[in-house]
């Protein structure tokens, strides 16, 4: 019987090999005509620490290697790849538990027609204008193990998905279907309490989707509407168990339904952007919860970009949040933040300093940062950032895990 099973396994294996060889033979003429249009590799030396260290020698050194390429088979079909390899000498990555981590930022094949396009593979999406403030940019989960939580684009996790898009004269229609949703990496324990591993999501059955439709009106307004169905991106942890059986932290990640509207208008040196979103069935970010908690949420975010002097960009912003629950010691349902950011390039864009502040009207919450980027050569870039965060339990910035951070990097693009 064992011999029979072994023969059957070998036969199946040989069938698989012949199938792969047939596919390769079928597509060999296409591959032979492939042309590499662009590629780049960016090694990066990254250091991350806290402002409490006060000394650069206490920062956490690391090394990152980014690689990106695009291959065009025909005029309409292309393959885009971007990967990242990071190593850290003092800290383990949560997602792997090791001192090194490899992940793909995106890897997809795309067909591009005159007006329509179809993308299939690991992809990232940017919808709306207020990703950090719970707008409509929820098609990708976030990797909270990234060294700088404020850089939203870096912490997005690419998801296997289908991206269908149609561009009219002044309109856009886009449909995104996530084939298998990813979870944000979580630690195995918090403060000595184990975190119960959530069941893996299944292909197709746990699919997520997003619909976007909009266009440019005659009066200059760029209006877009959004509908999304996805699993909670910022999970709630609640305590379960007893002293006799032991306590565990369970993860509350319900399916959320969101509707949103964004509007943009330009007038001379001013650009106004706004976004409104209504979320249903979100996990309530109550840090003292003992049971699963869910609630609806409404958010509004508006910014005004002004070019006041030569290349000096100043941004004014306001953000409001409301959860449809009562106030508690561990959760404040209504929050308002106002901010000011400014940046200006010097030396033909080779040096660009920036600074910003975000605070609540009572000043009990503050987030300040300064950043400087220097490009002495076209391929060499040096950057440094300092972030200060002041918040407390139950407030909005505390729920986003902002910390005092120092981040610096040196990268060279080949």
MARKEMAR-699577 format. One record per residue: residue in three letters; x, y, z of N, C-alpha, C in turn. Coordinates in steps of 0.05 Angstrom, whole numbers, plus 5000, padded with zeros to 4 digits. Example, Ala and Ser with C-alpha at 12.3 -4.5 7.8 and 13.67 -1.06 7.14 Angstrom:
BEGIN
ALA526448865156524649105156526449345156 SER525749555142527349795143525850015157 
END
This chain:
BEGIN
UNK501749765000500050005000501750255000 UNK503950255016505750485016506950534989 UNK507650304975508950334949506850454929 UNK504350374931502350474913501950774917 UNK501950864943501651144948504051304938 UNK506351194941508751324931508651364902 UNK507751154887507551174858505551374850 UNK503251384864501151584857502251864862 UNK503651904884504752164889506752254868 UNK508452054859510452124839509052184812 UNK506952034806505452094782504252374782 UNK503052444805501852714807504052924805 UNK506352874817508553074816509453104787 UNK509752884773510652904745508653044727 UNK506053014733503953154719504153454723 UNK504753524749505053814755507453924741 UNK509653774740512053864726511553904697 UNK510253714684509653734655507753974650 UNK505954024668504154254665505654514666 UNK507554534685509154784687510854814662 UNK512154594653513854614629512154694605 UNK509754594603507954674580507354964581 UNK506755074605506155354608508555524600 UNK510955434610513355584603513855584573 UNK513455344560513855334531511855504516 UNK509355514526507355674513507955974514 UNK509056064537509556344540512456434534 UNK514056244526516856314520517056524499 UNK515556524477515756734457515157014469 UNK513157014488512557274501514757364518 UNK515957174534518157254552520557344536 UNK521057214513523357294497523157584487 UNK520657684484520257954475520158154498 UNK520458054523520258234546522558434545 UNK521958674554523958884555523959024582 UNK526159024595526359154621526559454617 UNK524459604625524359884621525860044642 UNK525559964667526760104689527159924713 UNK529259984728529759834753531460014771 UNK531259964797532860114816533159954841 UNK535459984855535959864880536860084899 UNK535660084923536260304942537060184969 UNK539660154974540460075001540060305020 UNK539160245045538560455064539660385091 UNK541060565104541960535131540060695149 UNK538560555165536360675181537060665211 UNK536560885225536860885254534260995266 UNK533360865287530860945300531360935330 UNK530461145344530761145373528661335385 UNK528861395410526961585423528361835431 UNK526862045433527962305441528962305470 UNK528062105485529062085513532062005514 UNK532961875493535761785492537662025493 UNK536962235478538562485478541262445465 UNK542062205458544662155446544261985421 UNK545562055400545261895375546461615378 UNK548361585397549661325400547661115411 UNK545461215423543461025434541360945413 UNK541561055389539560995369539860705360 UNK537660605349537660325339538560315310 UNK540860195304541760185276540459955261 UNK540060005236538959795219539859835190 UNK539259645173539959665145537659565128 UNK536959725108534759645090535759645061 UNK534559465045535259445017532559445001 UNK532159644985529759654968530459594939 UNK528659454925529059394897526459424882 UNK526559564860524159614844524759584815 UNK522959454800523359424771520659404758 UNK520659474732518259444715519059314689 UNK517559114681518058964656515658994638 UNK516059064613513859094594514058864574 UNK511958694572511858484553510958594526 UNK508658724527507658864503507059154511 UNK505859304494505159574501503059594522 UNK501359394524499159394543499659254569 UNK501559064569501958884593504658944605 UNK504658974632507159024646507058884673 UNK509458834684509758724711511358914728 UNK510358984751511759164769512359024796 UNK514859044804515758914829517259114847 UNK516759094872518359254892518459104918 UNK520959054927521458894951523259044970 UNK523158954995524759085015525958875034 UNK528558895039529858725058531058905080 UNK530258855105531159015128532458835148 UNK534558935160535958795182536358985205 UNK536058885229536259055253538158915273 UNK540059065283542058935300541158895329 UNK539059045337538259035365535358965371 UNK533758955350530958915355529758715335 UNK527858555344526458365327523958485315 UNK523458415290520958505277518658335287 UNK516358465292514058325303513058125283 UNK512958195258511758015238513257755234 UNK515857755238517457515234518757405260 UNK519057575280520357495304523357465302 UNK524457565279527357545274528557825272 UNK531157825269532558085266532758175237 UNK531558025219531458105192528658055181 UNK527958195160525258175149525258225119 UNK523958055104523658095076520658115069 UNK519958315054517158335046516958475019 UNK514858425005514358544979512458784983 UNK513359014974511559254975509359234954 UNK510059134931507959064911509158884890 UNK507458714879508258534857505758464842 UNK505358584819502958544804503358564774 UNK501558444759501558464730499158644723 UNK499558814703497559014695497159024665 UNK494559034657493859084630492759374628 UNK493959534610493259814608492159864580 UNK489659924577488460004552488360304549 UNK486760394530486560684525485260824549 UNK483160704560481760834582481560644607 UNK481560384602481160194623483860054630 UNK484059954655486359804664485459594684 UNK487059374684486459154703489159074716 UNK489259074742491658984756491058744774 UNK492858554775492458314791495058244805 UNK494858214832497258154848497258304874 UNK499658314886500058464911500158764905 UNK498258914916498059194909497459374933 UNK498159624930497559824950495760034937 UNK494060154954492160354944492160594962 UNK491660834951491361074966488861214958 UNK486861204975484261334970483861564990 UNK482561774980481961994998484462165003 UNK484262315025486362505031487162505060 UNK485962335077486562345106486962055116 UNK488961925105489361645112489861605142 UNK491461795154492161765182489761815200 UNK487761955190485562045206482961895199 UNK483061635195480661475192478861575170 UNK479961635147478261725125477261485110 UNK477861455084476961225069479361055059 UNK481661115068484060975059484460715075 UNK482660525072482760275088482960025071 UNK483760055046484059815029486459645037 UNK488459775050490859625059491059635090 UNK491659405103492259415131494959545136 UNK495559615160498059755167499859565183 UNK502459585178504459445193505459625215 UNK504459585239505159765261507859705272 UNK509359515260512059455269514059645254 UNK513159805235514959985222516060185242 UNK518460285237519760445257518560725261 UNK517060815241515861085244512961065236 UNK511261065256508361025251507161255235 UNK508361485235507161715221507361695191 UNK509161535180509561505152507561295142 UNK505161385134503061195128503661035103 UNK504861145083505360995059507360765063 UNK509260805081511260585086510060355101 UNK508060405118507060195136504760045123 UNK503860115099501759975086502759695078 UNK500959495081501559225073500159165047 UNK501759075027500559005001498758765003 UNK496458764990494558544992494058424964 UNK493558164963492858034937490158134928 UNK489958264906487458394898487258424868 UNK484858484859484258554832483458854831 UNK484659004813484159294811483059354783 UNK480559424782479259494756478859804756 UNK479759934735479560224734478860314706 UNK477060514705476260634680476460934683 UNK477861064664478161354664476761474640 UNK474761644646473361784624474662054619 UNK473262224605474462494600474862644626 UNK472862654643473062784669471962614692 UNK471962354688470862174708472761944713 UNK472461814736473961584743472161384758 UNK472461134751470960914764473060704771 UNK472960614796474960414805473660214823 UNK474259964819473359744836475759584845 UNK475959534871478159374882476959144898 UNK477858904892476958664907479458534919 UNK479558514945481758384959481058084961 UNK482757924949482257634948482557494975 UNK484657574990485057465017486157685034 UNK484557795052485458015069487757935088 UNK489558115092491858075111491258205137 UNK492458105158492158225185494658385191 UNK494258585208496558735217498158565236 UNK500758555234502458385252502058475281 UNK501758275298501258335327503358175343 UNK503958285366505758155385504357915397 UNK505957715406504857475418503857525447 UNK504757745459503957815486504258115491 UNK502658215510502858495518502958505549 UNK505158615559505458635588505058365602 UNK506058155590505957895602503357735597 UNK501457855584498857725578498957625549 UNK498457375545498557255518496357365500 UNK496957395475494957475455493957235440 UNK491357185440490256955426490357005396 UNK491556815382491756845353489056815339 UNK488457015322485857005308485956805286 UNK483756685278483756495256484456625230 UNK485856475213486756575187484356625169 UNK484456845154482356905136482556735110 UNK480356675098480356495075480056645049 UNK481056515028480856635002477956664994 UNK477256884982474656944970472456974991 UNK472256785010470056805030470257055046 UNK472757135054473257365070474157605053 UNK473357605028474157825010473258095020 UNK474758295014474058575019473758714992 UNK472358934992471959074966471659374971 UNK472259524950471859814951470959914924 UNK469160114924468160234900468760534901 UNK469760644880470360934878469261034852 UNK467861264853466761394829466861704834 UNK467761834814467962124816468662264790 UNK469162524792469862664768470362964774 UNK471163094754471763384755469363544745 UNK468163704762465863864755466764114739 UNK464864244726465464474710466464714726 UNK465664734751466564954768469364894781 UNK470564674774473264614783473464424807 UNK471164354819471264174842471763884832 UNK473563754846474163464841472763314863 UNK470563174857468863034876469062734872 UNK469462584894469562294893467962174915 UNK466461964909464961814929466061534932 UNK465861414956467061164963465160984979 UNK465260724973463960514989465960294994 UNK466160205019468060005026466959805045 UNK467859555043467259345063469959205069 UNK470759215094473459115102473459035131 UNK475558895140475858825168477359055182 UNK476759085207477859305224480959305221 UNK482059545215484959575212486359635238 UNK484959745258486159805284484659645304 UNK485459395309483859215326483759305355 UNK481559225368481259265397482059005411 UNK483359045434484158815451482358815475 UNK481258585482479658565506480458315521 UNK480158325548481258125565479157895569 UNK480157645568478457415571479857215589 UNK478257055604479456855622478856915651 UNK480356775668479956795697482656745710 UNK482956815736485456755750486056455751 UNK483956285751484455995752485455885725 UNK484155975704484855875677487056045663 UNK487456285673489356455661487956655642 UNK489156885639488057095622489357105595 UNK487857175574488857215547487557465536 UNK488957595518487857815503486757715477 UNK484157775472482957705446482857955428 UNK482757905402482758115383479958155371 UNK479058395372476458465361476858605334 UNK476358455312476658565285474158515268 UNK472058665273469558625259469758725230 UNK467758645214467558755187466259025188 UNK467559215175466759495176465659575149 UNK463459735149462359855124462760155125 UNK463860265104464460555104463360685079 UNK462560935083461761115061463361365064 UNK464261475042465961715044465561905020 UNK466362145024466162355003468562535006 UNK469962584984472262764984471862984963 UNK472863224969472563444951475063614951 UNK475963694927478463854924477864084905 UNK478964314912478664554895481264714895 UNK482064804872484564964869483765244860 UNK485165444872484665724864487365874867 UNK488665914845491266054846493265904862 UNK494366024883496365904900495165744923 UNK492565694923491265564945489865304935 UNK490065094951488764844946487264754971 UNK484664724968482964634990482164344986 UNK482564185007481863895006480163825031 UNK478163675027476463595049475463305046 UNK474863175068473962895067472162845090 UNK469962715084468062625105467662325102 UNK467562185125467161895124465361815147 UNK463661615142461961495162462461195163 UNK463361095186464060815189462060675207 UNK461160435198459260285214460560035224 UNK460059975250460959725263464059715267 UNK465259935274468159935280468659835308 UNK471059725312471959645338472559895355 UNK471359915378471760145395474460135409 UNK476060335404478860335415478960425444 UNK477560275461477460325489479760165502 UNK481660305514484060165525483360005551 UNK481060065562480459915587478159715584 UNK477559635559475359465554475859185564 UNK473759065576473858785584472158605565 UNK470458735549468758595530469058715503 UNK468258575482468258675455466458925454 UNK467359135441465859375438465959465409 UNK463559535399463359635371461659885371 UNK462260055351460760305350461060425322 UNK459260605315459460755290461161005295 UNK462361105274464261325276463961515253 UNK464161775258464061975237466562155239 UNK467862205217470262375217470162585195 UNK471462805200471663015180474463135181 UNK475663175157478363275155478463475133 UNK479763705138479963915117482764035119 UNK483964095096486564225095486564445074 UNK488264645078488564855060491564895055 UNK492464845031495264885023495565155010 UNK497565315020497965575009500965615003 UNK501465704978504165774970504566074974 UNK505566144998505666425006507966574993 UNK510366464996512766584984513866394963 UNK516166444953517366274932517765994943 UNK516165814933516365524939515865464969 UNK514865654984514265605012511365505014 UNK511065255022508365135024507565115053 UNK505265235059504265225086501565095086 UNK501064905104498664745105497264795131 UNK494764875130492964895153490964665153 UNK490564535175488664315175487064295201 UNK484764175199482964125222481763845218 UNK481463705240480463435240478563395263 UNK476263275258474363225280473462935278 UNK473062815302472262535304469962515324 UNK467962345318465762295336465062005336 UNK465161875359464161605362461361615376 UNK459561445367456861455377456561285403 UNK458161365423458161235449458461445471 UNK458061365496458361555518461261575526 UNK461961795538464661845547465261675572 UNK467761575573468661425596471461505604 UNK472461385625475161465634477361375615 UNK476761155600478661045581478061115552 UNK475961275547475361335519473961605518 UNK474961775500473762035495472562025467 UNK469962035464468761995437469062225418 UNK469262465428469462705411472262825413 UNK473462855390476262965389476463165366 UNK477963375371478563575351481563635351 UNK482763645328485663705326485963915304 UNK487664105309488364315289491364305284 UNK492164365260495064335254496064545235 UNK498664565234500164745216502664605208 UNK503164595181505564475170506764665150 UNK509364655148510764825128513264695118 UNK513964735093516364635081517264815058 UNK519864815053520964985032523564875022 UNK523864834996526364734985528364954980 UNK530864884983533165064978535064934959 UNK536865094947539064984930537964804908 UNK536064914893534864764871533564504880 UNK532364504904531064264913532764054927 UNK535364114929537163914941536963904972 UNK535964124984535664125013532764235019 UNK531364065035528564145041527964095070 UNK527764305086526864275114523864295116 UNK522764175137519864175141519364155171 UNK517064265180516264255208513264255209 UNK512164155231509264155235508464115263 UNK505964185269504864145296501964075293 UNK501063895310498263815311497463805340 UNK495363955348494563965376491563995379 UNK490663925403487863955410487364235420 UNK484964345419484464615429485264655458 UNK485064445475485864475503488864415507 UNK490264355485493164315485493964065502 UNK492163895509492863655524493963445505 UNK493463485480494663305459496263475440 UNK498863395436500563535418502363335403 UNK502763395378504663235362506263425345 UNK508863435349510563625335512763465321 UNK513663575298515863435284517463635268 UNK519963575264521763715246523163515228 UNK523563585203524763395184526563555165 UNK528763425157530563545137531563335118 UNK531463395092532463215072534663355055 UNK536763205051539063315035539763125013 UNK539963234989540763074965543263204953 UNK545663144963548063264951548563174923 UNK547562924917547762824890544962714882 UNK544562664857541962584847541062314860 UNK542962144865542261874875542661844905 UNK543962034918544462014946542562194962 UNK541362074983539562234999540062175029 UNK540062395044540362375073537962515086 UNK536862395106534462505119534562455149 UNK533262635164533062615193530462735202 UNK529162595221526562685231526562665262 UNK525262855275524762845304521862885308 UNK520662705325517762725331517462725361 UNK515662905370514862925398511862885400 UNK511062715419508162665422507462695452 UNK505262845456504162885483501262805482 UNK500462605498497662515498497162365524 UNK494862255527494162105551492061895544 UNK491561715563489761495559486961595551 UNK485861465531483161525523482961735501 UNK485261855494485162065474486061955447 UNK485562115426485862005399488761945391 UNK490662115398493462065391494561825406 UNK493661785431494561545446493561295433 UNK491161295422490161055409491660995383 UNK493061185372494661135349497561065355 UNK498261045380500860945388503161135381 UNK502761395379504861575372506861595395 UNK509461605389511561615409513561835401 UNK515261895421517562075415519661915400 UNK520362005376522061855359524162035345 UNK526461905340528562025323529061825301 UNK528961915276529461735254531361865234 UNK533361715225535161815205535761595185 UNK536361675161536961475140538861585119 UNK540361405107542061475085541461265063 UNK540761355039540161175018541461254992 UNK542161064976543361114950541960944929 UNK540961074909539460934888541160884864 UNK541360634856542960554833541260584808 
END
